[in-house]
Structure formats: structure tokens, C-alpha cells
Amino acid sequence: MTEVTFYILISLVEPLHGYGIILKVEAMTGGRVKLAAGTLYGALNNLLNNGLIERIGVDPENQRRIIYQVTELGEYLIDHEIERLKSMVEDGVRERRN
């Protein structure tokens, strides 16, 4: 899983629209990851097509903003990726000490 995909998925544990995702990812990463609109919407389409997120409505204040949320399958993948990343860090720390 790419870094961008991971951050988009974890940002959608609560419903958000695209611009909200951009802001949340930037805040979560302290500005290290900044999503361009094209990157975001391409990733959202892939996540939708793979059943990892779903459209759940539109923003009542702006009907053009679609609200997304992670699916159960997406939640499973988040947990799996967190465990994979933990293992990688543990391997790196262990090897660095040797």
C-alpha cells in the first residue's frame, strides 16, 4: 500500500469529503504529506473500485462535495497495514542494533 493510500484510508474512519481529506492528511502528517486534487481523486476512485471506501452522501452545505467513509474491508486493510509497518520497523531496529 502506498503512503498516500494509507493516509487517505485512515482519514476516512470518519466521514469526509475530498477537501476535508486533504486537510486531515496534511494535519496528521504535520504538513509532510500534501495531497494534490488529482492524486486524491485518482486514489479515491481506486479505493471505491476496490470496495475499500464508499460514498455515503453529500455535504449539506455544498452538494458538490461527496462524503466518503472507509468500509469494513478497508478497516481490515488498515489494521493489516499497521501490523505490516510495525513489523518492518521492528526488523529495522533489530538489524540496526546488530
N, C-alpha and C positions, 0 to 999 in steps of 0.2 A: 504494500500500500504506500502511496506517495505521502509525503508530508502534508501537502495541500488537502488531499482526500481525507486524511486523518483529522485534520483540524476542522474541516467542513462537517464531518460526521459528528465530532464531539460538540461542535457548536449547535447542532440540531437536536440535542437531547431535550431541548425546549423549543417550541415552535418559533421560527424566524423567517423573515423574508430575505431576499438576496442582499440588500444593503445592510441589514442587520447582521448577516453572516460576516460580511466584510469587516464591519466594525468590531464584532465579537472576536474574530480571529486575530485582528490586529491588537486588541486589548489583551487577549490571552497570551500572546507571544511578545508582549512589550514592544510591538512595532517591528519585530524581526520578520514576520510574515505579513506581507501586504498583498491582498488578492486583487488582481485586475478583474474587471467585469467579464471579459471574455473567458478568462481562466475559470472564474467562478461558474458561469452558466454552462460552460462545457462540462465541468466536473459534475454539476447538478444533474445535467441530462444523463451522464453515465451512471450516476448513483440512482436516479429514477429508473433507468432501463434495467439495472441490476437488482431492483427491489430493496435497496438499502435505505432509501428515503421515500417519502410520499408527499404529495400535495394535500394539504388539509384545509385549504381555504384561501381567502384573500384578506388583505389588511383592510379593515373597515374605513380607515382614514384615507386609503389610496387603493382603489380597486385594481390598479395595475400591478400591485405588489402581491405576488403569490407567496403564501406561507407554506413552509416545508417542515417536516419533522422526521427524525430517524425512525425506521421500522424495527420490529423485533429482530429481524435478520441483521440489520445494521448495528443494533446494540450488541448482538453476539459477536460481530466482526470487530467492534471497538474493543470488547473485552479480550478477544483473541490477540489483537494487535498490541494492546498494552502488555500482555504477558510475553509476547514475542520481543518487544522492545526491552522489557525488564531483563529477559534472558541475555539479550545482546549486550546490555550494559554490564551485567554480572560477568559475562565472558571477557569483556574488555578490561574490566577492573582486575579480574583474576590474572589475566595474561600480563597486564601492565606490572603487577606486583612480582611476577617471576623473573 
